[in-house]
Amino acid sequence: MPDTRALLQRYTPRLVYDSQEAYFADSAAVFTDSPTNTLRRGNGATLATPPKLSLGYLGPHTYNDGTKVLADDLIGDTTRTYAKNATAIRNRDPRYRDRAYGHARVDGQGRLWLQYWLFYYYNDYQLVGSILTGGKHEGDWELVQLRLGADERPELAVYSQHKTAESRPWATTPKQGDTPLVFVARGSHANYFSAGSHFTGTWFDQADGQGPKIQPTLEVVADNQPAWLQWPGHWGDTKPGFLPLDSLSPTSPGRRPHWLDPSKLNGAEPKTAPAAPPAPKATAHRSGDHLVVAYDTDPNASALVVAMRPKGTDEPATTHAFGLDQAKGTVEIPAENRDYDVWTSVVAPDRGASEGTKAT
């Protein structure tokens, strides 16, 4: 009998974030424990708020106080200030930060799979903030899974990408030693096997691979434990709109068909992306309580994104978006009295986002 706990630990992936990523994979408790979030019925009736609301309160059929669970129950953020709230809960206790849930499961053909479930407070598929957006939703569950061979070594990797996935033989999966590398797309958190611009079939993902590289702390879970993994409600209250990327907030990992049969998440061939726009040239300097960013970019660029990360940290970035009507100019951003690394990118119509470039 294989030691699945040891195998899960051995192959825990390293997440290679985009330079402008604002949300990292964290404990699912960031969503239940955030003081801005509530558990409520689909009709809006409140069931619980923190501290009563917690991961331990959730269950597949009843809540911890005996209240019946309904399929349209949801946890939602009442303020919509997602980045602020996600940062606040991450900073409250380091145990909330940088987590993955490891689940080992044998499929219908007797093959052992290792699953790594990743939770993000918000899917911020924005590219340029409110200027160009779509597919944004509260709560985001993503997945990396590995199929093992008879020698208990991986033979296939499958990375989730929106509503589909991509697969690659283990021999050609990027890795450091036994650690697979996962390039996380900016905002959408789709998982890719390489850095760069990726075409989803509807729009573009940018995963420049220039952000922090973090191997999350692993929590090993079982098919039915902890019980919150089987909760049938939604991690967020987002409803789909009219855009192709729009979707409901997600359900729990244990409610997915590939939870008990990982082979049901099939990897598709990657789609060829048009060439991304060139990254802008930028400089940044402080002026009082603001950062002044001067940019020089492709004349076809329609928007500029500036991301700030406290220098010397592996924290999520704080992003600001600006519409562009000229290829050269400056923007000003309020900034605390500390040193920042500043990254800029642009978006061009029909070409998606550029990779990030560090301002000098």
C-alpha positions in Angstrom: 0.0 0.0 0.0 1.6 3.3 -1.0 2.2 6.0 1.5 0.0 8.6 -0.1 0.7 11.3 2.5 4.4 11.1 1.7 3.8 11.0 -2.0 1.6 14.1 -1.8 4.3 15.9 0.2 7.0 14.9 -2.2 5.3 16.3 -5.3 3.6 19.4 -3.9 3.8 21.9 -6.8 5.5 25.2 -6.7 3.3 28.1 -7.9 5.0 30.6 -10.1 2.9 33.8 -10.0 2.6 36.6 -12.5 4.4 39.8 -11.6 1.1 41.6 -11.2 -0.9 38.9 -9.3 -3.1 40.3 -6.5 -4.4 37.1 -5.0 -2.4 34.0 -3.9 -3.6 30.4 -3.1 -4.5 30.4 0.5 -6.5 28.5 3.1 -10.2 28.2 2.3 -10.7 29.7 5.8 -9.8 33.1 4.4 -13.3 33.1 3.0 -15.3 31.7 5.9 -13.3 33.7 8.5 -13.2 37.1 6.8 -15.4 39.5 9.0 -16.9 40.9 5.8 -18.3 37.6 4.6 -21.7 36.0 5.5 -23.3 32.6 4.9 -26.8 33.0 3.6 -29.6 31.3 1.7 -30.1 31.9 -2.0 -33.0 34.1 -1.0 -30.7 36.4 1.0 -31.5 35.2 4.5 -28.4 35.2 6.7 -27.4 31.9 8.4 -24.1 32.7 10.0 -21.3 35.2 10.2 -17.8 34.8 11.7 -16.8 33.5 14.2 -19.8 31.1 14.0 -19.1 30.8 10.3 -15.9 28.8 9.9 -14.8 25.8 7.9 -15.8 23.6 10.8 -19.4 25.0 10.6 -19.9 23.7 7.0 -21.1 20.2 6.2 -22.6 18.1 3.4 -26.1 17.9 4.8 -26.4 20.0 8.0 -24.4 22.8 9.5 -22.7 22.4 12.9 -25.7 23.8 14.7 -28.1 21.3 13.0 -29.5 23.7 10.4 -30.2 22.0 7.1 -27.9 22.7 4.2 -29.5 23.8 0.9 -27.8 23.6 -2.5 -28.3 27.3 -3.1 -26.6 28.4 0.1 -23.6 30.6 -0.5 -20.8 32.6 1.3 -20.5 36.1 0.0 -18.5 39.2 0.6 -20.8 42.0 1.7 -18.4 44.9 0.9 -17.0 44.0 -2.6 -13.6 45.4 -1.5 -12.0 42.1 -2.3 -8.3 42.9 -2.4 -8.5 44.8 0.9 -10.3 42.1 2.6 -8.1 39.3 1.3 -5.0 41.2 2.4 -6.5 41.8 5.9 -7.3 38.2 6.5 -4.0 36.9 5.2 -2.2 39.4 7.5 -4.3 38.4 10.6 -2.6 35.0 11.0 0.2 33.4 8.9 -1.7 30.1 9.0 -4.1 31.5 6.4 -1.3 32.0 3.9 -0.1 29.9 1.0 -2.0 26.6 1.4 -2.9 23.7 -0.8 -5.2 20.7 -0.1 -3.7 17.4 -1.1 -6.0 14.5 -2.0 -5.0 11.0 -3.2 -7.5 9.0 -5.1 -7.5 5.8 -7.3 -9.5 6.2 -10.5 -11.8 3.6 -12.1 -8.9 1.9 -13.8 -6.9 1.5 -10.6 -4.5 4.3 -11.2 -3.4 6.5 -8.3 -3.7 10.2 -8.7 -2.4 13.0 -6.5 -4.6 16.1 -6.4 -3.6 19.6 -5.2 -6.6 21.9 -4.7 -6.0 25.6 -4.6 -8.3 28.3 -3.3 -8.2 32.0 -4.1 -10.3 34.6 -2.4 -11.3 36.2 -5.8 -10.9 35.5 -9.5 -9.9 38.9 -10.7 -9.8 38.2 -14.4 -9.4 41.9 -15.1 -6.2 42.5 -17.1 -7.0 46.2 -16.8 -9.2 46.6 -13.9 -12.7 47.9 -14.6 -11.6 49.1 -18.1 -11.5 45.6 -19.6 -12.9 42.7 -17.6 -14.9 39.5 -17.6 -15.2 36.2 -15.8 -14.6 37.8 -12.4 -16.1 36.0 -9.5 -15.9 35.5 -5.7 -14.0 32.4 -4.7 -11.9 30.4 -7.0 -11.0 26.7 -6.8 -8.2 25.5 -9.1 -6.5 22.1 -9.4 -3.2 20.5 -10.3 -3.2 16.7 -10.4 -0.6 14.0 -11.2 -1.2 10.5 -12.3 1.3 7.9 -10.9 2.6 4.8 -12.7 3.2 1.4 -11.2 6.5 2.7 -9.8 4.7 5.3 -7.8 6.3 8.1 -9.8 4.3 10.6 -11.9 3.6 9.8 -15.5 1.1 12.6 -16.4 0.3 16.1 -15.1 -3.1 17.8 -15.6 -3.4 21.5 -14.9 -6.9 23.2 -14.6 -7.5 26.1 -16.9 -10.9 27.8 -16.5 -13.6 25.2 -17.4 -11.1 22.8 -19.1 -7.6 21.5 -18.4 -4.3 20.8 -20.2 -2.2 17.7 -19.8 1.4 16.9 -20.4 3.6 13.9 -19.8 5.7 14.1 -16.6 8.9 13.9 -18.7 8.1 17.2 -20.3 6.4 18.9 -17.3 8.6 21.8 -16.0 10.0 21.0 -12.6 12.7 21.6 -10.1 13.8 18.1 -9.0 10.5 16.3 -8.2 8.6 19.6 -7.8 6.3 20.5 -10.7 6.3 24.2 -11.6 2.9 25.7 -12.2 2.7 29.1 -14.0 -0.4 30.9 -12.6 -2.2 33.2 -14.9 -2.7 36.8 -13.8 -6.1 37.3 -12.1 -7.8 34.1 -13.5 -5.5 31.6 -11.7 -5.6 29.2 -14.6 -2.6 26.9 -14.5 -0.1 26.6 -17.3 3.1 24.6 -18.1 5.0 27.6 -19.3 5.3 31.4 -18.9 3.8 33.7 -21.5 0.5 34.6 -23.2 -2.0 31.8 -23.5 -5.2 31.8 -25.6 -8.3 30.4 -23.8 -10.4 30.2 -26.9 -12.4 33.2 -25.8 -9.7 35.6 -24.5 -6.1 35.7 -23.3 -4.3 34.7 -20.1 -1.0 36.2 -19.2 1.3 34.2 -16.9 4.7 36.0 -17.1 6.3 33.9 -14.3 8.1 36.9 -12.9 6.3 37.1 -9.6 7.0 35.2 -6.3 7.6 31.4 -6.6 5.9 29.7 -3.7 5.5 26.1 -2.7 2.3 26.2 -0.5 2.0 24.4 2.8 0.1 21.2 2.2 -2.9 20.0 4.2 -3.7 16.4 3.4 -7.5 15.6 3.2 -9.5 12.5 2.6 -12.6 11.7 0.5 -15.1 12.7 3.1 -12.9 14.6 5.6 -12.9 17.4 6.5 -16.7 17.7 6.0 -16.5 21.2 4.5 -15.0 19.8 1.3 -18.5 18.2 0.6 -20.5 21.4 1.3 -22.8 21.8 -1.7 -23.1 25.6 -1.6 -21.2 28.2 -3.5 -17.9 29.9 -2.5 -19.1 33.3 -3.5 -22.3 35.0 -4.6 -21.3 35.9 -8.2 -23.9 35.2 -10.8 -23.0 34.8 -14.5 -23.5 37.8 -16.8 -23.5 38.0 -20.6 -19.8 37.7 -21.2 -18.4 34.3 -22.4 -16.0 34.1 -19.5 -18.6 34.8 -16.8 -19.5 32.0 -14.4 -21.1 31.2 -11.1 -18.9 31.2 -8.0 -17.6 27.6 -7.6 -18.7 24.7 -5.6 -16.6 22.7 -3.2 -13.9 20.2 -4.5 -15.8 17.2 -3.1 -18.8 18.1 -5.3 -16.9 17.8 -8.6 -17.0 14.6 -10.7 -13.2 14.4 -10.8 -12.9 14.4 -6.9 -13.6 10.6 -6.9 -12.5 9.9 -10.4 -9.6 12.2 -11.3 -9.5 10.8 -14.9 -12.7 12.7 -15.6 -10.7 15.9 -15.8 -9.2 15.4 -19.3 -6.4 17.6 -20.6 -7.0 19.3 -24.0 -4.5 20.5 -26.5 -3.3 24.1 -25.9 -4.6 26.7 -28.2 -2.2 29.0 -30.1 -2.3 32.6 -28.8 -1.7 35.6 -31.0 1.5 37.5 -30.1 1.1 39.5 -26.9 1.8 43.3 -27.1 5.3 44.3 -26.2 5.8 45.3 -22.5 6.0 49.0 -21.8 9.1 50.9 -20.8 8.6 52.6 -17.5 10.3 54.5 -14.7 9.0 55.2 -11.2 9.9 57.8 -8.6 8.4 59.1 -5.4 6.8 62.5 -5.1 5.5 63.1 -1.6 2.9 60.6 -0.8 2.6 59.4 -4.5 4.5 57.3 -6.9 4.9 58.9 -10.3 5.2 56.3 -13.1 6.3 57.4 -16.6 5.6 55.0 -19.4 6.4 54.6 -23.1 4.4 51.9 -24.8 3.0 50.5 -28.0 0.7 53.1 -29.6 -2.0 50.4 -30.0 -2.1 49.8 -26.3 -5.5 50.7 -24.8 -4.7 50.5 -21.1 -1.9 50.4 -18.6 -1.7 48.4 -15.4 0.7 49.4 -12.6 1.4 46.8 -9.8 3.1 47.6 -6.6 4.7 45.0 -4.3 6.6 46.0 -1.1 10.3 45.5 -1.9 11.9 42.3 -0.6 8.5 40.6 0.0 6.6 37.7 -1.5 3.3 39.4 -1.1 0.4 39.7 -3.6 0.6 42.9 -5.6 -1.7 45.9 -5.4 -2.8 46.9 -8.9 -4.1 50.1 -10.5 -5.4 50.4 -14.1 -5.5 53.4 -16.4 -7.0 53.9 -19.8 -4.6 55.2 -22.4 -5.1 57.8 -25.1 -1.4 58.4 -25.8 1.7 56.1 -26.0 3.8 58.2 -23.6 2.8 59.9 -20.4 2.8 59.7 -16.6 0.4 58.4 -13.9 0.4 59.0 -10.2 -0.6 56.5 -7.5 -1.0 57.1 -3.8 1.7 55.1 -1.9 2.7 54.5 1.7 6.1 55.6 2.9 7.9 52.4 2.0 10.0 51.0 -0.9 8.1 49.3 -3.7 9.0 47.2 -6.7 6.8 48.5 -9.5 5.7 46.4 -12.4 3.8 47.7 -15.5 2.0 46.0 -18.3 -0.4 47.0 -21.1 -3.3 45.6 -23.0 -3.9 45.9 -26.7 -7.2 45.1 -28.4 -7.4 41.5 -29.7 -3.9 40.7 -28.3 -4.5 40.5 -24.6 -2.0 41.6 -22.0 1.8 42.0 -22.2 4.1 40.4 -19.7 5.0 42.6 -16.7 8.2 44.7 -16.8 9.9 46.2 -13.8 10.0 49.9 -13.7 13.5 51.4 -13.2 
